[in-house]
């Protein structure tokens, strides 16, 4: 029967742990804290009461009211006689003590072991009795060996046998001294008597090579002549030289008399002596002759080009004369393929007609403007008054709109709708402040939406151990195309004017189902969509590879462990951080840098905690995972059957991934086994389930980059469920 509220213990009904849910689906969607264990929920559809039995995995137990105990009603206390020992699985009082006493008093409680008396009887039976002077071994339990009798301890023990290694004799301690047990040694194979009586041993020793003083056993093949030869080599001679180096003449240094070279004189005499230099004989001064030898071209018919360079013998200061034009060129840089030649002369046309006018003393010989050509103005009226140009420039600059044919920044800011990538003052300032990591894209209605760049990476670079396989991560692959980056919403999404935007300092979007969230993102225009599981996994894997997992709002406006880390609650006028009343979500991006994916204010904020975020790109049907092959997300009906079935509720990183594909690990659906992020896994293994990521405001340590909620249908909405947009330039 249903339990009435009056029958529920008071501590189990205290807000917010008294859950009243419409049906089983809503109860299974609850994301409790660990402190909620043993709290109760009232399920209205069938008027039943359920108790949260376990937290990881989350387990519910239906509660029934107790009408009586042994016929007694009310607050019943257990009494003697309520239960028999057999009912509780107990033995009668004193049974254990009696069993131990009986065991200890038995004559042979361990019959599987041999007793000392039995061992003594064996030691004194059989062939052993044929020995003379045999010791009494019945009391000996240990044998100890020393180098000699003098090394024995001053006082021995009566239950030990002592052996002296130098003689092999055995002794025992009598209480006052060591007594030799036998006149035989304890070392088998010891030779007694003279060596000459041991024929086999003597013959074997006679066949050995005699030892030579100062040498080991050998045939002495090393002769005195060889020793003398080696003694003549200097220490370290050619110690580190190879045969090739020894044959190389360049390694032969020092001087060598010509007389020691057999054909030096004949070869030197045969060489022809220098007779003259540049036609001059004797002691020729060459100090000023190089200029005459520099490579020039004084009879060219064309101008030089960049190809007339050092490879053709030219160098800086080389000259070139184009005889067809009379122009002279000078080389200033002879770099191969990029020679730089500068013209060193002017043509008559360049000088103008003034260059050839014969200016004399007569009036008729004074040149007119028409005579001056390009070198002068044709009329004095073409000159402006001094300062006229400066005044014109100042007037132009001070005009309110000197170029009406162009669009001003103000007019660009007022454009509606704006192109996603329009460059205005806001976008410039955001990109400048973040070093280009964050930018602004404009929606179809001209609303700004903030996004953070995640550069492309290889799987083997972020998981050098090979846990993710190799190649470009799927987040950057769009069918046959590969992008150098992806753009992820800098903040959780908010629905503004029907568009799902990412903006700072606003209320986080909540109580939105999967299809509504995606429609709001796509309403922003071409290129906008809901964040995918490939986007999420790329960011999370990048974080873990860099040794940083962000924290977040996991305790109603603050972090559950680092409670000094807080954000601005959207209901902060009424409730303080940590108060589990109210909504408990924070304004987007209002937390500290520890709540951003890279530990900077330019990072992606609030991935952990605050709200569960819908994720596009995979789903679960009856426990089986269906996944998009890359970030070019197809229709859900075209998702690939991975063949992988998810387990029940547990800590996500503890999930067994044996048999899972690398793609499932790269999608962060199963752990890779090394440096995995935190968070819990929640599953409902029946029907279609759409994924939620990150954890809500009240999840405590169960939230994290690895937190994955696979218990919701696509129409599920709640105040702890939100979304995040993404953008790809179409």
C-alpha positions as CSV (number, residue, x, y, z in Angstrom):
1,X,0.0,0.0,0.0
2,X,1.1,3.6,-0.5
3,X,3.0,5.2,2.4
4,X,1.4,8.4,3.7
5,X,3.5,11.5,4.2
6,X,2.8,11.3,7.9
7,X,4.5,7.9,8.0
8,X,7.7,9.2,6.3
9,X,10.5,10.1,8.8
10,X,10.9,13.8,9.1
11,X,14.6,13.8,8.0
12,X,13.6,12.0,4.8
13,X,11.1,14.8,3.9
14,X,13.3,17.8,4.4
15,X,13.6,20.0,1.2
16,X,15.0,19.5,-1.4
17,X,15.4,15.8,-0.7
18,X,11.6,15.1,-0.7
19,X,11.1,14.4,-4.3
20,X,7.6,14.2,-5.8
21,X,7.8,12.9,-9.4
22,X,5.1,12.3,-12.0
23,X,6.3,8.8,-13.0
24,X,9.1,6.3,-13.1
25,X,10.9,8.2,-16.0
26,X,11.1,11.4,-14.0
27,X,12.3,9.5,-10.9
28,X,15.1,7.8,-12.8
29,X,16.1,11.2,-14.2
30,X,16.9,12.6,-10.7
31,X,20.6,13.4,-10.3
32,X,21.1,13.0,-6.5
33,X,24.0,13.9,-4.3
34,X,25.8,11.2,-2.3
35,X,24.2,12.8,0.8
36,X,20.8,12.0,-0.6
37,X,21.2,8.2,0.0
38,X,18.2,6.9,2.1
39,X,16.1,9.9,1.0
40,X,12.6,9.1,-0.4
41,X,10.7,10.0,-3.5
42,X,6.9,9.9,-4.0
43,X,5.9,8.6,-7.5
44,X,2.5,9.9,-8.3
45,X,1.6,7.7,-11.3
46,X,1.2,4.6,-9.0
47,X,1.3,6.3,-5.6
48,X,4.4,4.5,-4.5
49,X,7.3,5.5,-2.3
50,X,10.9,4.8,-3.3
51,X,14.1,5.0,-1.3
52,X,17.5,5.9,-2.8
53,X,19.4,2.9,-1.7
54,X,22.8,3.4,-3.3
55,X,24.6,6.4,-5.0
56,X,27.1,4.6,-7.3
57,X,25.5,2.9,-8.9
58,X,22.2,4.7,-8.3
59,X,19.7,2.2,-7.0
60,X,16.1,2.7,-5.9
61,X,14.1,0.4,-3.5
62,X,10.4,0.5,-3.2
63,X,9.3,1.2,0.4
64,X,6.3,-0.4,2.0
65,X,4.7,0.6,5.4
66,X,5.1,-1.9,8.3
67,X,1.8,-2.6,10.0
68,X,3.1,-4.6,13.0
69,X,6.1,-6.5,14.5
70,X,5.3,-9.8,16.3
71,X,1.8,-8.6,16.7
72,X,2.9,-5.3,18.3
73,X,2.0,-2.0,16.7
74,X,3.3,1.5,17.1
75,X,7.0,2.3,17.9
76,X,8.1,-1.4,18.3
77,X,11.3,-2.3,20.1
78,X,12.9,-5.7,19.7
79,X,12.5,-8.0,22.7
80,X,14.2,-11.2,24.0
81,X,12.6,-14.2,22.4
82,X,11.6,-12.4,19.2
83,X,14.2,-14.4,17.2
84,X,15.8,-17.9,17.8
85,X,19.5,-18.5,17.1
86,X,18.6,-20.5,14.0
87,X,16.5,-17.6,12.6
88,X,19.5,-15.2,12.7
89,X,22.1,-17.9,11.7
90,X,23.8,-18.0,15.2
91,X,25.3,-20.9,17.3
92,X,24.2,-21.5,20.9
93,X,26.1,-19.4,23.5
94,X,29.5,-21.0,24.5
95,X,29.7,-23.3,21.5
96,X,32.8,-21.6,20.1
97,X,34.7,-21.6,23.4
98,X,33.9,-25.3,24.0
99,X,35.2,-26.3,20.6
100,X,38.5,-24.5,21.2
101,X,39.0,-26.2,24.6
102,X,38.3,-29.6,23.1
103,X,40.8,-29.0,20.3
104,X,43.6,-28.0,22.7
105,X,43.1,-31.0,25.0
106,X,43.2,-33.6,22.2
107,X,46.2,-36.0,22.3
108,X,46.9,-35.5,18.6
109,X,44.9,-32.5,17.4
110,X,46.9,-32.3,14.1
111,X,47.3,-35.9,13.0
112,X,48.5,-34.8,9.6
113,X,51.9,-33.7,11.1
114,X,54.7,-36.0,12.5
115,X,55.5,-35.8,16.1
116,X,59.0,-35.4,17.6
117,X,58.9,-38.8,19.2
118,X,58.1,-40.4,15.8
119,X,61.1,-38.6,14.2
120,X,63.5,-39.8,17.0
121,X,62.4,-43.4,16.5
122,X,63.1,-43.2,12.8
123,X,66.5,-41.6,13.3
124,X,67.5,-44.6,15.6
125,X,66.3,-47.3,13.3
126,X,67.6,-49.0,10.2
127,X,71.2,-48.7,8.9
128,X,71.9,-45.9,11.2
129,X,72.3,-48.5,14.1
130,X,75.2,-50.0,12.3
131,X,77.3,-46.9,12.9
132,X,79.6,-46.7,15.9
133,X,79.7,-43.7,18.2
134,X,76.3,-42.6,16.8
135,X,74.9,-39.5,18.5
136,X,71.5,-39.3,20.1
137,X,69.7,-37.3,17.4
138,X,66.3,-37.5,19.1
139,X,67.0,-34.1,20.7
140,X,68.7,-32.4,17.8
141,X,66.6,-30.0,15.8
142,X,69.2,-27.8,13.9
143,X,72.6,-28.0,12.2
144,X,75.0,-25.0,12.2
145,X,78.2,-24.7,10.3
146,X,81.3,-22.6,11.3
147,X,84.7,-22.1,9.7
148,X,86.5,-24.0,12.5
149,X,86.1,-25.0,16.1
150,X,87.5,-21.8,17.4
151,X,84.7,-19.9,15.6
152,X,82.0,-21.7,17.6
153,X,80.0,-19.6,20.0
154,X,81.4,-19.5,23.6
155,X,78.2,-21.1,24.8
156,X,76.3,-23.5,22.6
157,X,72.8,-25.0,22.5
158,X,72.0,-28.7,23.4
159,X,69.5,-29.2,20.6
160,X,72.0,-28.2,17.8
161,X,74.7,-30.0,15.8
162,X,77.8,-27.9,15.1
163,X,80.1,-28.6,12.1
164,X,83.7,-27.2,11.7
165,X,84.3,-26.7,8.0
166,X,88.1,-27.0,8.2
167,X,88.0,-30.6,9.6
168,X,84.5,-31.7,8.8
169,X,84.0,-32.9,12.4
170,X,80.6,-32.7,14.1
171,X,80.1,-31.5,17.7
172,X,77.4,-30.9,20.2
173,X,77.2,-28.8,23.3
174,X,77.4,-30.8,26.5
175,X,76.4,-27.9,28.7
176,X,80.0,-27.0,29.5
177,X,81.8,-27.6,26.3
178,X,81.8,-29.0,22.7
179,X,81.9,-32.8,22.4
180,X,83.0,-34.4,19.1
181,X,80.3,-36.7,18.1
182,X,82.3,-39.1,15.8
183,X,85.8,-39.6,14.5
184,X,84.3,-39.4,10.9
185,X,83.9,-36.1,9.1
186,X,80.6,-34.6,7.9
187,X,82.0,-34.0,4.4
188,X,81.5,-36.8,1.9
189,X,84.3,-37.4,-0.6
190,X,87.1,-36.1,1.6
191,X,90.5,-37.7,0.7
192,X,92.5,-39.2,3.6
193,X,96.0,-40.6,3.6
194,X,98.9,-39.5,1.3
195,X,98.4,-38.0,-2.2
196,X,100.9,-40.6,-3.6
197,X,98.4,-43.3,-2.7
198,X,95.7,-41.7,-4.9
199,X,96.8,-43.1,-8.4
200,X,94.0,-41.6,-10.5
201,X,94.4,-38.2,-8.9
202,X,98.2,-38.2,-9.3
203,X,97.9,-39.1,-13.0
204,X,95.4,-36.4,-13.7
205,X,97.6,-33.8,-12.0
206,X,100.7,-34.9,-13.9
207,X,98.9,-34.3,-17.2
208,X,98.3,-30.6,-16.4
209,X,100.7,-27.8,-17.7
210,X,103.0,-26.6,-15.0
211,X,102.4,-23.1,-13.7
212,X,105.1,-20.6,-14.8
213,X,105.9,-17.8,-12.4
214,X,104.2,-14.6,-13.4
215,X,101.9,-16.4,-16.0
216,X,98.7,-18.2,-16.0
217,X,98.2,-21.7,-17.3
218,X,98.9,-21.5,-21.1
219,X,101.1,-22.9,-23.9
220,X,103.3,-19.8,-23.7
221,X,102.9,-18.9,-27.4
222,X,103.8,-15.3,-26.7
223,X,107.5,-15.0,-27.7
224,X,110.2,-12.7,-26.5
225,X,110.5,-11.2,-30.0
226,X,106.9,-10.3,-30.0
227,X,107.2,-8.7,-26.6
228,X,110.1,-6.6,-27.8
229,X,108.2,-5.5,-30.9
230,X,105.2,-4.3,-28.9
231,X,107.4,-2.5,-26.3
232,X,108.7,-0.2,-29.1
233,X,105.2,1.3,-29.7
234,X,104.6,4.6,-27.9
235,X,101.7,4.6,-25.4
236,X,98.5,5.8,-27.1
237,X,99.9,5.6,-30.6
238,X,97.1,5.7,-33.2
239,X,94.8,4.9,-30.3
240,X,91.7,6.5,-31.8
241,X,92.6,6.5,-35.5
242,X,90.9,4.4,-38.2
243,X,92.7,2.8,-41.1
244,X,91.2,5.4,-43.4
245,X,92.5,8.3,-41.2
246,X,96.0,6.8,-41.1
247,X,96.1,6.7,-44.9
248,X,94.8,10.2,-45.3
249,X,97.6,12.7,-46.1
250,X,95.8,15.5,-44.3
251,X,96.4,13.8,-41.0
252,X,100.2,13.8,-41.6
253,X,101.4,16.9,-39.9
254,X,104.9,18.3,-39.1
255,X,107.8,18.9,-41.4
256,X,109.6,16.4,-43.6
257,X,113.0,17.0,-45.3
258,X,112.8,17.1,-49.1
259,X,115.7,14.7,-49.2
260,X,113.5,12.0,-47.8
261,X,111.0,12.3,-50.7
262,X,112.4,10.3,-53.6
263,X,111.1,12.4,-56.6
264,X,110.6,15.8,-55.0
265,X,113.5,17.5,-56.8
266,X,112.7,16.1,-60.2
267,X,109.0,17.1,-60.0
268,X,109.8,20.6,-58.7
269,X,112.3,21.2,-61.5
270,X,109.9,20.0,-64.2
271,X,107.2,22.6,-63.1
272,X,107.1,25.7,-65.4
273,X,107.9,28.9,-63.4
274,X,105.7,32.0,-63.6
275,X,106.9,34.2,-66.4
276,X,104.6,37.2,-66.0
277,X,101.4,38.6,-64.4
278,X,99.0,40.6,-66.6
279,X,101.9,41.0,-69.1
280,X,104.3,42.3,-66.5
281,X,107.4,40.4,-65.5
282,X,109.5,40.6,-62.3
283,X,108.1,41.6,-59.0
284,X,104.5,42.5,-60.0
285,X,102.3,44.8,-57.8
286,X,98.8,43.3,-57.9
287,X,97.2,45.8,-55.4
288,X,95.2,47.8,-58.0
289,X,94.6,45.2,-60.7
290,X,91.5,43.4,-59.4
291,X,89.2,46.1,-60.6
292,X,90.3,45.3,-64.1
293,X,89.5,41.6,-63.6
294,X,85.9,42.0,-62.2
295,X,83.3,40.4,-64.4
296,X,81.6,43.2,-66.5
297,X,79.4,43.3,-69.6
298,X,80.3,46.5,-71.5
299,X,78.7,45.5,-74.8
300,X,75.2,44.2,-74.0
301,X,72.3,44.9,-76.2
302,X,69.7,44.5,-73.4
303,X,69.3,45.5,-69.7
304,X,70.5,43.1,-67.0
305,X,68.0,40.8,-65.2
306,X,67.8,39.0,-61.8
307,X,69.3,36.0,-63.6
308,X,72.6,37.8,-64.3
309,X,73.9,36.8,-60.9
310,X,76.9,35.2,-59.2
311,X,76.5,32.0,-61.1
312,X,77.4,34.0,-64.3
313,X,80.5,35.5,-62.6
314,X,78.9,38.8,-61.6
315,X,79.4,40.4,-58.1
316,X,78.7,43.7,-56.4
317,X,80.2,46.6,-58.4
318,X,80.1,44.7,-61.7
319,X,79.1,47.1,-64.5
320,X,76.7,46.6,-67.5
321,X,76.3,48.9,-70.5
322,X,73.3,48.5,-72.8
323,X,74.8,49.8,-76.0
324,X,71.4,50.1,-77.7
325,X,70.1,52.7,-75.1
326,X,73.4,54.0,-73.8
327,X,72.3,53.2,-70.2
328,X,74.8,52.1,-67.5
329,X,73.9,49.6,-64.8
330,X,75.7,48.8,-61.5
331,X,75.3,45.4,-59.6
332,X,74.6,45.9,-55.9
333,X,73.6,42.3,-55.1
334,X,74.6,39.2,-57.0
335,X,72.5,36.6,-55.1
336,X,71.7,33.6,-57.4
337,X,68.3,34.1,-59.0
338,X,67.8,37.5,-57.3
339,X,70.5,39.8,-58.6
340,X,69.8,43.5,-58.0
341,X,71.1,45.9,-60.8
342,X,70.6,49.6,-60.4
343,X,70.6,52.0,-63.3
344,X,73.5,54.5,-62.9
345,X,72.5,56.9,-65.8
346,X,69.5,58.8,-67.1
347,X,68.3,58.9,-70.7
348,X,67.6,62.1,-72.6
349,X,63.9,61.5,-72.3
350,X,64.2,61.2,-68.5
351,X,66.1,64.4,-68.4
352,X,63.6,66.2,-70.6
353,X,64.1,68.7,-73.3
354,X,65.8,71.0,-70.8
355,X,68.8,68.8,-70.9
356,X,69.6,69.6,-74.5
357,X,68.5,73.3,-74.8
358,X,71.4,75.5,-75.5
359,X,71.1,78.2,-72.9
360,X,73.1,81.2,-73.9
361,X,73.1,84.9,-73.2
362,X,70.7,86.0,-75.8
363,X,67.0,86.4,-75.2
364,X,66.2,84.0,-78.0
365,X,68.3,81.3,-76.3
366,X,66.3,81.3,-73.1
367,X,64.1,78.1,-73.0
368,X,60.4,78.3,-73.0
369,X,58.1,76.0,-70.9
370,X,57.4,73.9,-74.0
371,X,61.1,73.4,-74.3
372,X,61.5,72.2,-70.8
373,X,59.4,69.0,-71.4
374,X,58.8,66.6,-68.5
375,X,61.5,68.3,-66.4
376,X,59.3,71.4,-65.7
377,X,55.8,72.7,-65.5
378,X,54.3,74.1,-68.7
379,X,52.9,77.2,-67.2
380,X,53.5,79.2,-64.0
381,X,49.8,79.2,-63.3
382,X,50.0,75.5,-62.4
383,X,51.8,76.2,-59.1
384,X,49.7,76.5,-55.8
385,X,50.3,79.1,-53.2
386,X,52.5,78.1,-50.3
387,X,50.5,76.0,-47.7
388,X,47.6,75.3,-50.0
389,X,48.2,71.5,-50.0
390,X,48.4,71.4,-46.2
391,X,45.1,73.3,-45.8
392,X,43.4,70.9,-48.3
393,X,44.5,67.9,-46.3
394,X,43.4,69.4,-43.0
395,X,40.0,70.2,-44.4
396,X,39.6,66.7,-45.7
397,X,40.5,65.1,-42.4
398,X,38.1,67.3,-40.4
399,X,35.2,66.5,-42.6
400,X,32.4,64.4,-40.9
401,X,32.2,62.0,-43.8
402,X,35.1,62.6,-46.2
403,X,34.4,59.4,-48.1
404,X,30.6,58.9,-48.4
405,X,31.0,56.0,-50.8
406,X,32.4,53.9,-47.9
407,X,30.5,52.4,-44.9
408,X,31.6,53.7,-41.5
409,X,32.2,51.5,-38.4
410,X,29.0,52.8,-36.8
411,X,27.0,51.9,-40.0
412,X,28.6,48.4,-39.9
413,X,27.5,47.9,-36.2
414,X,24.0,48.9,-37.1
415,X,23.7,46.4,-40.0
416,X,20.9,43.8,-39.3
417,X,21.2,41.0,-39.9
418,X,25.0,40.8,-39.7
419,X,27.2,38.2,-41.4
420,X,28.6,35.7,-38.9
421,X,32.2,36.8,-39.4
422,X,31.7,40.6,-39.8
423,X,34.7,42.4,-38.3
424,X,33.4,45.2,-36.0
425,X,34.6,46.8,-32.8
426,X,33.3,44.1,-30.5
427,X,34.9,41.3,-32.4
428,X,38.2,43.2,-32.6
429,X,38.3,43.8,-28.9
430,X,37.4,40.2,-28.0
431,X,40.1,38.8,-30.4
432,X,42.7,41.3,-29.1
433,X,42.0,40.5,-25.5
434,X,42.2,36.7,-26.0
435,X,45.0,36.6,-28.5
436,X,42.7,35.3,-31.1
437,X,41.5,32.3,-29.1
438,X,38.0,33.7,-28.6
439,X,35.9,35.5,-31.2
440,X,32.4,36.7,-31.9
441,X,30.1,35.3,-34.7
442,X,26.8,37.1,-35.5
443,X,23.5,35.3,-35.8
444,X,20.8,35.7,-38.4
445,X,19.2,38.4,-36.2
446,X,22.6,40.1,-35.7
447,X,23.0,38.9,-32.1
448,X,26.6,38.4,-31.0
449,X,27.6,34.8,-30.0
450,X,31.0,34.0,-28.4
451,X,33.1,31.0,-29.4
452,X,36.5,29.6,-28.5
453,X,38.9,28.0,-31.0
454,X,40.1,24.4,-30.4
455,X,43.0,23.8,-32.8
456,X,43.4,20.4,-34.6
457,X,45.5,17.6,-33.0
458,X,46.6,14.0,-33.6
459,X,45.3,11.3,-31.4
460,X,48.8,9.9,-30.9
461,X,50.0,13.3,-29.7
462,X,47.5,13.6,-26.8
463,X,47.7,9.9,-26.0
464,X,51.4,8.9,-26.7
465,X,50.8,5.4,-25.3
466,X,48.5,4.5,-28.2
467,X,45.3,4.3,-26.2
468,X,43.4,6.3,-28.8
469,X,45.0,5.0,-32.0
470,X,46.5,7.5,-34.5
471,X,45.4,10.1,-36.9
472,X,43.4,13.4,-36.9
473,X,40.7,13.3,-34.2
474,X,37.1,13.0,-35.6
475,X,36.2,16.5,-34.3
476,X,38.2,18.0,-37.2
477,X,37.0,15.6,-39.9
478,X,33.9,16.5,-41.9
479,X,33.5,13.8,-44.4
480,X,36.2,14.2,-47.0
481,X,37.3,17.6,-45.5
482,X,39.6,18.2,-42.6
483,X,39.4,21.5,-40.7
484,X,42.4,23.1,-38.8
485,X,40.1,24.1,-35.9
486,X,36.6,23.9,-34.4
487,X,34.7,26.6,-32.6
488,X,32.9,25.8,-29.4
489,X,30.5,28.0,-27.5
490,X,32.5,29.9,-24.9
491,X,29.5,29.8,-22.5
492,X,26.5,27.5,-22.0
493,X,23.7,28.4,-24.4
494,X,20.8,30.8,-23.7
495,X,17.7,31.2,-25.9
496,X,17.4,34.9,-26.8
497,X,14.8,36.0,-29.4
498,X,14.4,32.4,-30.4
499,X,18.1,31.9,-31.1
500,X,20.5,29.7,-29.1
501,X,23.4,32.0,-28.4
502,X,26.6,31.8,-26.3
503,X,26.9,35.1,-24.3
504,X,28.5,36.0,-21.0
505,X,26.7,37.1,-17.9
506,X,23.2,35.9,-18.8
507,X,20.9,33.2,-17.3
508,X,21.9,29.7,-18.5
509,X,19.3,28.2,-20.8
510,X,17.4,25.5,-19.0
511,X,14.2,23.3,-19.1
512,X,14.8,22.6,-22.8
513,X,14.5,19.2,-24.5
514,X,16.9,17.8,-27.1
515,X,15.0,18.9,-30.3
516,X,14.3,22.4,-28.9
517,X,17.9,22.9,-28.1
518,X,19.1,21.9,-31.6
519,X,16.4,24.0,-33.3
520,X,17.4,27.1,-31.2
521,X,21.1,26.7,-32.3
522,X,20.2,26.2,-36.0
523,X,18.0,29.2,-35.9
524,X,21.1,31.4,-35.6
525,X,21.9,30.7,-39.3
526,X,24.1,28.7,-41.5
527,X,27.1,27.1,-39.7
528,X,25.4,27.2,-36.2
529,X,24.4,23.9,-34.5
530,X,24.3,22.0,-31.2
531,X,27.7,21.0,-29.7
532,X,28.6,17.4,-30.7
533,X,30.0,14.6,-28.8
534,X,33.1,14.9,-31.0
535,X,33.5,18.5,-30.0
536,X,33.1,17.6,-26.3
537,X,35.6,14.7,-26.4
538,X,38.2,16.8,-28.3
539,X,38.1,19.6,-25.6
540,X,38.0,17.1,-22.7
541,X,40.9,15.0,-24.1
542,X,42.9,18.1,-24.8
543,X,42.3,19.2,-21.2
544,X,43.5,15.9,-19.7
545,X,46.5,15.8,-22.0
546,X,47.5,19.2,-20.6
547,X,47.1,18.0,-17.0
548,X,44.1,20.2,-16.2
549,X,40.5,19.2,-15.6
550,X,38.3,22.3,-14.9
551,X,36.0,22.5,-11.9
552,X,32.6,24.2,-11.9
553,X,29.3,24.9,-10.1
554,X,28.6,21.5,-8.5
555,X,26.9,22.8,-5.3
556,X,24.3,25.4,-6.0
557,X,26.5,28.3,-7.0
558,X,29.9,27.0,-5.7
559,X,32.3,24.1,-6.1
560,X,31.5,21.2,-3.6
561,X,35.1,20.9,-2.4
562,X,36.7,24.3,-3.1
563,X,33.8,26.2,-1.6
564,X,35.6,29.6,-2.0
565,X,35.2,29.1,-5.8
566,X,31.7,30.7,-6.5
567,X,29.8,32.1,-9.4
568,X,26.9,34.6,-9.5
569,X,23.7,32.7,-8.9
570,X,20.9,33.8,-11.2
571,X,18.7,33.9,-8.1
572,X,21.4,35.5,-6.1
573,X,19.2,38.3,-4.8
574,X,17.4,35.6,-2.7
575,X,19.9,32.8,-2.2
576,X,23.6,32.6,-1.4
577,X,26.1,30.0,-2.9
578,X,25.6,26.6,-1.4
579,X,21.9,27.1,-0.5
580,X,20.0,24.2,-2.0
581,X,16.9,26.3,-2.3
582,X,15.9,28.0,-5.5
583,X,17.4,27.2,-8.9
584,X,21.1,27.3,-8.1
585,X,22.3,27.9,-11.7
586,X,24.9,30.7,-12.2
587,X,25.1,33.4,-14.8
588,X,27.2,32.2,-17.7
589,X,30.9,32.7,-17.3
590,X,30.6,34.3,-13.8
591,X,32.9,31.7,-12.1
592,X,36.7,31.8,-11.6
593,X,39.3,30.8,-14.2
594,X,39.4,27.3,-12.6
595,X,36.0,26.8,-14.1
596,X,37.4,27.3,-17.7
597,X,38.9,24.6,-19.8
598,X,42.4,26.1,-20.1
599,X,42.6,27.9,-16.8
600,X,42.3,31.4,-18.4
601,X,39.5,33.9,-18.9
602,X,39.6,33.2,-22.6
603,X,38.7,29.5,-22.1
604,X,35.5,27.6,-22.4
605,X,33.5,28.1,-19.2
606,X,31.1,25.9,-17.2
607,X,31.7,22.6,-18.9
608,X,31.5,20.9,-15.5
609,X,28.4,21.3,-13.4
610,X,25.7,24.1,-13.6
611,X,23.5,22.2,-16.1
612,X,23.6,18.9,-18.0
613,X,24.3,19.7,-21.7
614,X,22.6,18.0,-24.6
615,X,25.2,16.4,-27.0
616,X,24.7,15.7,-30.7
617,X,26.3,12.8,-32.7
618,X,25.4,9.6,-30.8
619,X,22.5,7.9,-29.0
620,X,21.7,4.7,-27.2
621,X,18.9,2.3,-28.1
622,X,18.2,-0.6,-25.7
623,X,21.8,-0.2,-24.3
624,X,23.5,-0.3,-27.8
625,X,25.5,2.8,-28.9
626,X,25.0,4.3,-32.4
627,X,27.6,6.8,-33.4
628,X,28.3,9.4,-36.1
629,X,31.5,8.4,-37.9
630,X,32.9,12.0,-37.8
631,X,31.8,15.6,-37.1
632,X,29.8,15.9,-40.4
633,X,26.8,14.8,-38.4
634,X,24.2,12.8,-40.5
635,X,20.6,12.0,-39.8
636,X,20.3,9.9,-36.6
637,X,19.0,7.0,-38.7
638,X,22.5,6.9,-40.4
639,X,24.4,6.6,-37.2
640,X,26.7,3.6,-37.2
641,X,25.9,0.6,-35.0
642,X,29.1,0.3,-32.9
643,X,28.2,-3.2,-31.5
644,X,28.9,-1.8,-28.0
645,X,26.4,-2.2,-25.2
646,X,26.7,0.1,-22.2
647,X,26.7,-1.1,-18.6
648,X,24.6,0.1,-15.7
649,X,25.3,3.1,-13.4
650,X,28.8,3.5,-12.1
651,X,31.8,5.8,-11.9
652,X,32.5,6.5,-15.6
653,X,36.3,6.0,-15.5
654,X,35.8,2.6,-13.8
655,X,33.8,1.2,-16.7
656,X,35.4,-1.9,-18.3
657,X,36.3,-1.0,-21.9
658,X,37.5,-4.4,-23.0
659,X,36.5,-4.9,-26.6
660,X,35.5,-1.3,-27.2
661,X,36.8,0.4,-30.4
662,X,39.2,3.3,-30.5
663,X,36.4,5.4,-31.9
664,X,34.3,4.9,-28.7
665,X,37.3,6.0,-26.6
666,X,38.0,9.0,-28.9
667,X,34.3,10.0,-28.5
668,X,34.7,9.8,-24.7
669,X,31.9,7.2,-24.5
670,X,34.1,4.7,-22.8
671,X,37.4,5.4,-20.9
672,X,40.8,4.9,-22.5
673,X,42.3,3.7,-19.2
674,X,44.9,6.5,-18.7
675,X,44.4,10.0,-17.4
676,X,40.6,9.7,-17.7
677,X,38.4,12.6,-16.5
678,X,36.0,12.4,-13.5
679,X,32.3,11.9,-13.4
680,X,29.6,9.3,-13.1
681,X,27.7,7.2,-15.7
682,X,23.9,7.0,-15.5
683,X,22.1,4.7,-17.9
684,X,18.6,3.5,-18.6
685,X,19.1,0.5,-20.9
686,X,15.6,0.4,-22.4
687,X,14.4,2.4,-25.4
688,X,16.0,5.4,-27.1
689,X,18.2,7.6,-24.9
690,X,19.9,10.9,-25.9
691,X,23.2,11.9,-24.1
692,X,23.8,14.7,-21.6
693,X,27.3,15.7,-20.6
694,X,29.1,17.4,-17.7
695,X,26.7,17.1,-14.7
696,X,24.3,19.6,-13.0
697,X,24.6,22.2,-10.2
698,X,23.9,19.6,-7.5
699,X,26.0,16.7,-8.6
700,X,29.1,17.2,-6.4
701,X,31.9,14.8,-7.2
702,X,29.7,12.9,-9.7
703,X,30.1,15.9,-12.1
704,X,33.1,16.2,-14.5
705,X,34.2,16.1,-18.1
706,X,33.6,12.3,-18.0
707,X,30.0,12.6,-16.5
708,X,27.6,11.0,-19.0
709,X,23.8,10.8,-18.5
710,X,22.1,8.2,-20.8
711,X,18.7,8.0,-19.0
712,X,16.8,10.8,-20.8
713,X,14.4,10.6,-23.7
714,X,14.6,13.4,-26.3
715,X,11.5,15.1,-24.8
716,X,12.9,15.3,-21.3
717,X,13.4,18.8,-19.8
718,X,14.3,20.0,-16.4
719,X,15.8,23.1,-14.7
720,X,19.2,21.3,-14.6
721,X,19.2,20.5,-18.4
722,X,20.7,23.0,-20.9
723,X,22.8,23.1,-24.1
724,X,25.8,24.7,-25.8
725,X,26.1,25.9,-29.4
726,X,29.0,25.3,-31.9
727,X,30.0,27.0,-35.2
728,X,31.6,25.9,-38.4
729,X,32.2,28.4,-41.2
730,X,29.9,27.2,-44.0
